[in-house]
Amino acid sequence: MDKQHEQSETGCCPRFDPEPWDDKEVTFDNKLFVKDRVRSFLHIPLNFGKVMVRNMTRIEAADAMLDEMLLLSDENSLWGSDIYIAVAKDVPGAEMARISGTFLTRAFEGPYKNMRQWITQMKDYVASKGKEMEKLYFFYTTCPKCAKVYGKNYVVLLAQI
């Protein structure tokens, strides 16, 4: 088990601190990710767990885990989304991707049913900064089981500007 999970209370996802991600500007310069695809029905993931287990197994075997987990989702279809798991180095057997850009970030807390409201708030936030959003990524900070244990479900929206 990786260092991050060993240190968490649940043995799974660590407790998330939204402060470093809320109302920030973040720049990625060729940040390395494992990329995969999750099947969805109306944006509800159908095989997320299976996809995560497959990729985390590869990442751990390659000793490519970062100290802090960063999982981005590009909800680019009602029927699926691309996921990006930040890694320290190339992972054999996985599709690799690099992301560069500047992002405005906001941390939201609550049930996923608030997603549409959060997206609207994010668009307003970007506009209030005099910027234009090119792309939107979602950082799901904990799995549903850990969110229930911690009593908080944080999602960070990253708007590429």
N, C-alpha and C positions, 0 to 999 in steps of 0.2 A: 504494500500500500504506500502511496506517495506521502511525502512530508505534510502536505496541505491537509489531506484527509485524516492522517494520524492526529493532527492537532485540533480537529473539529470535535465538537461535543457529540455529534451524531455518528461520527465515523464516515460521514459522507460529505456534505457541503459545509464549509465553514460559515460561521455567522458573518453576515455582510454589513459593512460599514458604508452607508451611502455618502458620507461627507466628501470623500475624495472624488466622487463622481457627480455631485449635485451642483448645477450652475457653473460648470467648468468648460474650458476650452482645452481639448486634447489633440495632439498631433501624432499620427502614426507615420513612420518613415520606413516603408517596406517591411512592415510588421508581418512576421511569418505565422501562418495558420494552417491547420489541417482543415480541408473543406470537404463537406459531405452534403447529402440531400435527405431531407425528412419528408415523408408523404403526409399530406394533411387532407382534411375534409373541412372546407369553409374555415381555414386557418387553424383548425384544431388538429394538433399532431397525432398521427396514428402509430408511428414506429420510432418515436423519439428515443425511448429507453434503449431499444435494440441498437440504434445508430450510435448513441453515446457509449454504450458498453463496447461495441466494436472498435470505436476510435480511441477510447481511453485505454483499452488493452494494448493497442498499437503504440500509443504515446508512452505509456509506462514501460513497455518492452524496449523502446528506443531511448529511454531515459531522457525524454524531451519535455517533461512536465515543467511548467513555470511555477514559481512559488505562489503566485496568485492566479487563480483561474479567470480567464476571460473567454466567454462563449458568446459570440454574436450570431444573430439570426437575421437573415434577409428574407422577410416575408413577401416574396416576390410573386406569389400565386395563391389562389384559394386552395389549390391542391398540393402545395408543397412549399418548402422553404430551404434555402441554402444555409447551412450552419458553418461557422468558422470557429475553431478552437485554437487559441493562441498557444504556440509551442516555442521551445528554445532552439530547435534544430529540425532538419528534415526527418520525416518519419517514413521508414520503408513500408510500402504497400498502401500508403495513403495519398490522396490527391492533395497537393500543396498549393497554397495561394498566398499572395502578399497584398497587403492593403496599405495604401498611403493616403494621407489627407488630413485635413483639419476638421474637427468635430466639436459641435456644441453639445453638452451633455446635461441631462436632468434625470434625477432619480425619483421614481414614483413608487408608492406603496399602496397595496390593496389588491383586490381580486382582478383576475384577468378580464372580467367583463367590463372593467373601466378602460380598456385599451383604446377604444375609439376616442374617449374623452382625453386620454393622455396624449394621443397623437395630435389632436386639435391644440392642446396646451403647448405641445412642443413646436408646432408650426407657428403659433403666436409668439413663443419665446424667441425663435430664430428671427422672425420679422421684427421683434422689438429690439434686436441687436443690429438691425439694418442689414441683415444677411439673407441669402436665398439658399434654401435647402436643396441639395442635389440628390441625396439618398438618405434613407433612414434605416438604421440598424437597431435591433433590440438585444439587450444584454440581460438574459434571464439569470439572475444571480444565485439562485438556489433551486433545487428540485422541489416539486410540490410537497413531498414528505418532510423535507427539512424546513420548508417555509411554515408548515403546520406546527412542527416542534418549536420553532423560534417565535411563532406568533406574528411574523412579518413576512410579506411577499413583496420583495423589491424587484422592480424592473427598471433598468437604465435605458433611456432612449439616447442614441447617438445620431445627431443630424450632421451629415457631411455638408460642409459649406464651401 
